[in-house]
């Protein structure tokens, strides 16, 4: 996809780490100018207190072949989001791709705790970070995006519609947040259609994010060591994989065929014939349904 997005402008929100960083980097590899937003910078950290910064992500975008621009934004603060979009319009005059990847709920979800016992303040904060941020960002960014046909909105979530419709996602608030985002993509697709712009919802599989690698006490170079602790981690994928999915969608002149749909990285890898960085094509959501959830032994043969 070298230079397939040259001249295009993207905004990747929540681009500090994880899927957002992988997406921003792959959009850069396709030649795009990418605005990367988040709350952790070289000068200050969010409540995550993680070392990754938006400046690092922007540098990766530029190193990959695009132009990375880091902007500190709290997407719950309307004035900050409005100012961000005004800056993009002033500097670039266009917005071609909006990726709503803001999350921020790992420290707030209480797993396997029922609604009535879950800390209500944490649950409501989780919903604000996971859903309200996406709505606020689209509210201010879409008027710029619809100025040209061919624009694309990607709502990032966890789980496909087919999977989430039939599976409880371990926490009431997490379940609600991830399913609500799927509906955000569907609704925006309906409203954008008359402008020739598309909106989709996209999920990675089991992501080898910085947080997940730290949880398993491994690095990307030896990630398979984590399968001794969790055998099904064998189906995991890097953040660059879902990044390549976004780059493929953004480069597709017929992207409207996907508008309104719930998609996965593995599904799009087969459609667009891209691979993860190791040359494999993990298909996590098919694996979950056919292997992990039925209790079969971990074996990714035929699934990556």
C-alpha positions as CSV (number, residue, x, y, z in Angstrom):
1,X,0.0,0.0,0.0
2,X,3.0,2.3,-0.5
3,X,1.8,5.9,-1.1
4,X,-1.8,4.8,-1.7
5,X,-2.8,7.5,0.8
6,X,-0.3,10.2,-0.2
7,X,-2.1,13.6,0.0
8,X,-4.7,12.2,2.4
9,X,-5.2,13.5,5.9
10,X,-6.2,11.2,8.8
11,X,-7.0,11.8,12.5
12,X,-6.4,8.9,14.8
13,X,-7.8,9.6,18.3
14,X,-6.5,7.5,21.2
15,X,-3.2,7.0,19.2
16,X,-0.9,6.8,22.1
17,X,-0.5,3.1,22.2
18,X,-2.1,-0.2,21.2
19,X,-4.4,-0.3,18.2
20,X,-4.3,3.4,17.8
21,X,-0.5,3.4,17.4
22,X,-0.6,0.5,15.0
23,X,-3.3,2.2,12.9
24,X,-1.5,5.6,12.8
25,X,1.8,3.9,11.8
26,X,0.2,1.9,8.9
27,X,-1.6,5.0,7.6
28,X,1.8,6.7,7.6
29,X,3.3,3.7,5.7
30,X,0.6,4.3,3.1
31,X,1.8,8.0,2.8
32,X,-0.9,9.8,4.8
33,X,-0.5,12.8,7.0
34,X,-1.7,11.6,10.4
35,X,-2.8,13.7,13.4
36,X,-2.3,11.6,16.5
37,X,-4.2,12.5,19.7
38,X,-4.1,11.3,23.2
39,X,-3.5,12.6,26.8
40,X,0.0,11.2,27.4
41,X,2.9,13.4,26.2
42,X,6.6,13.8,27.0
43,X,5.6,16.3,29.6
44,X,2.6,14.7,31.3
45,X,0.8,11.3,31.6
46,X,-2.8,10.3,31.8
47,X,-4.2,8.2,34.7
48,X,-2.8,5.2,32.9
49,X,0.7,6.3,34.0
50,X,2.2,4.5,31.0
51,X,5.4,5.5,29.3
52,X,4.1,5.6,25.7
53,X,3.5,9.1,24.3
54,X,1.7,10.6,21.3
55,X,5.0,12.1,20.2
56,X,6.5,8.6,19.9
57,X,3.5,7.5,17.8
58,X,3.8,10.6,15.5
59,X,7.5,9.8,15.0
60,X,6.6,6.2,14.0
61,X,4.2,7.6,11.4
62,X,6.9,9.8,9.9
63,X,9.5,7.0,10.0
64,X,7.0,4.8,8.2
65,X,6.8,7.3,5.3
66,X,4.0,9.7,6.3
67,X,3.8,12.8,8.3
68,X,3.0,12.4,12.0
69,X,1.6,15.3,14.0
70,X,1.0,14.9,17.7
71,X,-1.7,16.9,19.5
72,X,-2.6,16.5,23.1
73,X,-6.4,16.3,23.3
74,X,-8.8,15.2,26.0
75,X,-11.7,14.1,23.8
76,X,-14.2,14.7,26.6
77,X,-13.4,18.4,26.5
78,X,-15.4,19.9,23.7
79,X,-13.3,23.0,23.3
80,X,-10.2,20.9,22.8
81,X,-11.8,18.8,20.2
82,X,-13.2,21.8,18.4
83,X,-9.8,23.5,18.4
84,X,-8.2,20.3,17.0
85,X,-10.5,20.1,14.0
86,X,-10.1,23.8,13.4
87,X,-6.3,23.3,13.4
88,X,-6.6,20.4,10.9
89,X,-8.8,22.5,8.6
90,X,-6.4,25.5,8.9
91,X,-3.3,23.4,8.2
92,X,-4.6,20.9,5.7
93,X,-7.9,22.1,4.4
94,X,-9.3,18.5,4.5
95,X,-10.0,15.4,6.6
96,X,-10.2,12.1,4.7
97,X,-10.1,9.5,7.5
98,X,-11.3,9.7,11.1
99,X,-10.4,6.8,13.4
100,X,-12.3,6.9,16.8
101,X,-10.0,4.7,18.9
102,X,-10.4,6.3,22.3
103,X,-10.9,3.8,25.1
104,X,-9.3,4.2,28.5
105,X,-11.3,1.7,30.5
106,X,-8.8,-1.0,31.5
107,X,-8.4,0.6,35.0
108,X,-12.1,1.1,35.4
109,X,-13.8,-2.2,34.5
110,X,-14.4,-4.7,37.3
111,X,-14.5,-8.1,35.6
112,X,-17.1,-10.7,36.6
113,X,-18.7,-8.2,39.0
114,X,-22.5,-7.7,38.5
115,X,-23.9,-4.3,37.8
116,X,-25.3,-3.8,41.3
117,X,-21.9,-4.5,42.9
118,X,-19.7,-2.7,40.3
119,X,-18.4,0.7,41.4
120,X,-20.9,3.1,39.7
121,X,-18.5,6.0,39.3
122,X,-16.0,3.8,37.6
123,X,-18.6,2.3,35.3
124,X,-20.0,5.6,34.3
125,X,-16.5,7.0,33.7
126,X,-15.8,4.0,31.5
127,X,-18.9,4.7,29.4
128,X,-17.9,8.4,29.0
129,X,-14.4,7.5,27.9
130,X,-15.5,4.7,25.5
131,X,-18.7,6.3,24.0
132,X,-19.0,10.0,24.7
133,X,-15.5,10.7,23.4
134,X,-16.4,9.1,20.1
135,X,-19.6,11.1,19.8
136,X,-18.0,14.4,20.7
137,X,-15.2,13.8,18.2
138,X,-17.4,12.9,15.3
139,X,-19.7,15.9,16.1
140,X,-16.9,18.3,15.4
141,X,-14.9,16.3,12.8
142,X,-17.6,15.2,10.4
143,X,-18.4,18.6,8.9
144,X,-14.8,18.7,7.7
145,X,-14.8,15.1,6.5
146,X,-18.0,15.4,4.4
147,X,-16.6,18.3,2.4
148,X,-15.1,15.7,0.0
149,X,-16.7,12.4,-1.1
150,X,-14.8,9.3,-0.2
151,X,-14.3,10.1,3.5
152,X,-14.1,7.2,6.0
153,X,-14.9,6.9,9.6
154,X,-13.6,3.9,11.5
155,X,-15.2,3.2,14.9
156,X,-12.8,1.0,16.9
157,X,-14.3,-1.5,19.3
158,X,-13.8,-5.0,20.7
159,X,-15.8,-7.8,19.1
160,X,-17.9,-8.1,16.0
161,X,-21.7,-7.5,16.1
162,X,-22.3,-11.2,15.5
163,X,-20.1,-12.1,18.4
164,X,-21.2,-9.5,20.8
165,X,-24.9,-10.1,20.1
166,X,-24.6,-13.6,21.5
167,X,-21.9,-13.3,24.2
168,X,-21.7,-11.4,27.4
169,X,-18.4,-9.5,27.5
170,X,-17.4,-10.2,31.2
171,X,-18.6,-6.8,32.6
172,X,-21.9,-5.0,32.2
173,X,-20.2,-1.7,31.5
174,X,-17.6,-3.1,29.2
175,X,-20.3,-5.1,27.3
176,X,-22.4,-2.0,26.9
177,X,-19.5,0.2,25.8
178,X,-18.2,-2.1,23.1
179,X,-21.7,-2.9,21.7
180,X,-22.7,0.8,21.8
181,X,-19.7,1.7,19.6
182,X,-20.9,-0.8,17.0
183,X,-24.1,1.1,16.8
184,X,-22.2,4.4,16.5
185,X,-20.6,3.1,13.3
186,X,-24.0,1.9,11.9
187,X,-25.7,5.2,12.6
188,X,-22.9,7.4,11.2
189,X,-23.0,5.2,8.0
190,X,-26.6,6.1,7.6
191,X,-26.0,9.8,8.0
192,X,-22.9,10.0,5.8
193,X,-24.2,8.0,2.9
194,X,-25.7,11.1,1.1
195,X,-22.3,12.7,1.2
196,X,-20.5,9.7,-0.4
197,X,-18.7,8.9,2.8
198,X,-18.5,5.6,4.7
199,X,-18.5,4.6,8.3
200,X,-17.6,1.1,9.6
201,X,-16.9,-0.5,13.0
202,X,-13.7,-2.5,13.2
203,X,-12.3,-4.8,15.8
204,X,-8.8,-6.3,16.2
205,X,-8.5,-9.8,17.6
206,X,-6.6,-10.6,20.7
207,X,-4.2,-7.7,20.6
208,X,-0.6,-7.8,21.6
209,X,-0.7,-4.3,22.9
210,X,1.9,-2.8,25.2
211,X,-0.5,-3.4,28.1
212,X,-1.1,-7.0,27.2
213,X,2.5,-7.8,26.7
214,X,3.3,-6.4,30.1
215,X,0.4,-8.4,31.7
216,X,2.0,-11.6,30.4
217,X,5.5,-10.3,31.2
218,X,6.8,-10.8,27.7
219,X,7.9,-8.7,24.8
220,X,6.9,-8.8,21.1
221,X,10.1,-10.8,20.4
222,X,9.2,-13.7,22.7
223,X,5.4,-13.3,22.9
224,X,4.8,-17.0,22.3
225,X,6.2,-17.6,25.8
226,X,2.9,-16.3,27.1
227,X,1.1,-19.3,25.7
228,X,2.5,-21.4,28.6
229,X,0.3,-19.3,30.8
230,X,-2.6,-18.8,28.4
231,X,-2.5,-21.3,25.5
232,X,-5.2,-19.4,23.5
233,X,-2.9,-16.4,23.2
234,X,-1.5,-18.3,20.2
235,X,-4.2,-16.5,18.1
236,X,-3.0,-13.0,19.1
237,X,-2.0,-10.3,16.7
238,X,0.1,-7.1,16.6
239,X,-1.5,-3.7,16.5
240,X,0.0,-3.3,13.0
241,X,-2.4,-5.9,11.7
242,X,-5.5,-3.9,12.4
243,X,-3.6,-0.9,11.2
244,X,-3.2,-2.6,7.8
245,X,-6.9,-3.2,7.8
246,X,-7.6,0.5,8.2
247,X,-5.1,1.4,5.6
248,X,-6.7,-1.1,3.2
249,X,-10.2,0.4,3.8
250,X,-8.9,3.9,3.4
251,X,-7.2,3.0,0.1
252,X,-10.2,1.2,-1.4
253,X,-12.1,3.3,-3.9
254,X,-15.1,1.1,-3.3
255,X,-15.1,1.4,0.5
256,X,-18.8,2.3,0.4
257,X,-19.6,-1.4,0.0
258,X,-18.5,-1.9,3.7
259,X,-20.4,1.1,5.1
260,X,-22.5,0.3,8.2
261,X,-20.9,-3.0,8.7
262,X,-19.1,-4.5,11.7
263,X,-15.7,-5.8,10.5
264,X,-12.6,-7.6,11.9
265,X,-8.9,-7.5,11.1
266,X,-8.9,-11.2,10.2
267,X,-11.9,-10.8,7.9
268,X,-10.3,-7.9,6.0
269,X,-6.9,-9.6,5.8
270,X,-8.6,-12.3,3.7
271,X,-10.4,-9.7,1.6
272,X,-7.4,-7.4,0.9
273,X,-4.7,-10.1,1.2
274,X,-2.5,-8.4,3.8
275,X,-0.7,-10.1,6.7
276,X,0.5,-9.4,10.1
277,X,4.2,-8.4,10.5
278,X,5.2,-12.1,10.8
279,X,3.5,-13.0,7.5
280,X,0.5,-14.7,9.2
281,X,-3.2,-14.0,8.9
282,X,-4.8,-14.5,12.4
283,X,-8.5,-14.9,12.3
284,X,-9.3,-14.4,16.0
285,X,-13.1,-14.2,16.0
286,X,-13.5,-17.4,14.0
287,X,-11.1,-19.0,16.4
288,X,-13.0,-17.9,19.5
289,X,-16.2,-19.3,18.1
290,X,-14.8,-22.6,16.8
291,X,-12.0,-23.3,19.3
292,X,-11.8,-21.3,22.5
293,X,-15.4,-20.9,23.4
294,X,-16.3,-24.6,22.9
295,X,-13.4,-25.5,25.2
296,X,-11.2,-27.2,22.5
297,X,-7.4,-27.3,23.1
298,X,-5.6,-24.3,21.9
299,X,-4.4,-24.8,18.3
300,X,-4.2,-22.0,15.8
301,X,-3.7,-24.3,12.8
302,X,-5.9,-23.1,10.0
303,X,-6.7,-19.8,11.9
304,X,-3.4,-17.9,11.2
